Amino acid sequence: MKKDEYYSIGVFSEMTGTSIRTLHYYDEIGLLKPEKETGTGRRLYTDRDAKDLQKIICFKFLGYSLEQIRAFMKDACFDAGLIEALQEQKRVLEERKEHIETGLKAIDRTIGLLEEEEEIDSSVFMSLLNSIQTEKEQREWLEQQVSKSFADDVFGKSEEEMAKLDQEYVRLSKEAKRLMGKPVDDPEVQDMADRYMKTSLEFVGEGVLSALGQMETIESRQLAEKFPSPFTKEEEEWLQRVFEYYMIHNDFCPESGG
């Protein structure tokens, strides 16, 4: 039987790429306890300690705390508990990955927008950014209220299409704020309403717009929560009158989709 080879803490540190300070700490908390030389008390590490250290490094990389790692290392049913723990950690990491990907998408679309627009109203900007960040929740809600196929149509657009819609959303919101308070039959106001309605149709389609138009009061409140508006209450009330006038004078009826 091969006799264990012992390494001083300095040699073990160089061999494993782990600082002496870290090895001291792992010893203190009972995570990696080397043998102690009789008389001198010097720490002596073996190849078995090196393997245990690799497990610790692996667990740390996966995001486990030192307390959790210590529990794993002491568990007699190590392999069985490890599988369950790794499955849970995988779920956590997948959630983080999704969060990071959502953040990167929001940053990319925001950069593209800022490169195109010289000035963006803060309320419009925050509304758009919040909308991008909550697209998953919006999609799930739309699937429940309308259908999965409609939700796929709305959120399955290319990055180029979404960038174009972002720009149009910002421009129309900016124009609506500028025109706020003018008579609803003002030609400039109605031109804005026409472009706003056509952009909405381009984004969600007639089927979704029709379904949204038939929602009950509670569902309408949920819609407002899921799709944040950049407008104040006063602006919302004015826009409602603008669009009512537009629909009446353009034979537009969302309930029928035509």
Residue pairs with C-beta under 8 A, 6 or more apart in sequence:
4 46
4 47
4 48
5 46
5 47
6 35
6 44
6 45
6 46
7 15
7 44
7 45
7 46
8 42
8 43
8 44
8 45
9 20
9 23
9 24
9 34
9 42
9 43
9 45
10 20
12 18
12 23
12 34
12 45
12 49
12 50
13 19
13 20
13 23
15 50
16 50
16 53
18 53
18 57
23 32
23 43
26 32
26 53
26 56
27 33
27 34
27 43
29 66
29 70
30 70
31 56
31 66
31 69
31 70
31 73
32 49
32 52
32 53
32 56
34 43
34 44
34 45
34 46
34 49
35 43
35 44
35 45
35 46
36 42
36 43
36 44
37 43
37 44
52 73
55 69
55 72
55 73
56 69
56 73
59 68
59 69
59 72
60 66
60 69
62 86
62 89
62 93
63 89
63 92
63 93
64 72
64 85
64 89
68 85
72 78
72 81
72 82
72 85
75 81
98 136
102 132
102 133
102 135
102 136
103 133
105 132
106 129
106 132
106 133
108 159
109 132
109 159
109 162
109 163
109 166
110 129
110 132
112 163
112 166
113 120
113 128
113 163
113 166
113 167
113 170
114 120
116 167
117 167
117 170
117 171
120 170
120 174
121 173
121 174
121 177
121 230
123 230
123 231
123 232
124 169
124 170
124 173
124 174
124 177
124 230
125 170
126 230
127 173
127 228
127 229
127 230
128 166
128 169
128 170
128 230
130 228
131 138
131 227
131 228
134 226
135 155
137 226
138 155
138 226
138 227
139 151
139 154
139 155
140 151
141 222
141 226
142 150
142 151
142 154
142 155
142 208
143 151
145 211
145 212
145 215
145 219
145 222
145 223
146 207
146 208
146 211
146 212
150 204
150 205
150 207
150 208
150 211
153 204
153 205
153 208
154 203
154 204
154 205
154 208
157 165
165 199
165 202
165 203
168 195
168 199
169 199
172 192
172 195
172 196
172 199
173 230
173 231
175 192
176 192
176 196
176 231
176 235
176 239
177 231
177 235
179 186
179 188
179 189
179 192
180 234
180 235
180 238
181 238
182 188
182 189
183 189
184 190
184 238
184 241
184 242
184 244
184 245
185 245
189 242
190 242
190 245
190 246
190 249
192 242
193 242
193 243
193 245
193 246
194 246
194 250
196 243
197 243
197 246
197 252
200 209
201 209
204 212
206 254
206 257
206 258
207 257
209 254
209 257
210 254
210 255
210 256
210 257
212 223
212 254
213 254
213 255
214 254
214 255
215 223
229 236
231 239
246 252
247 253
247 254
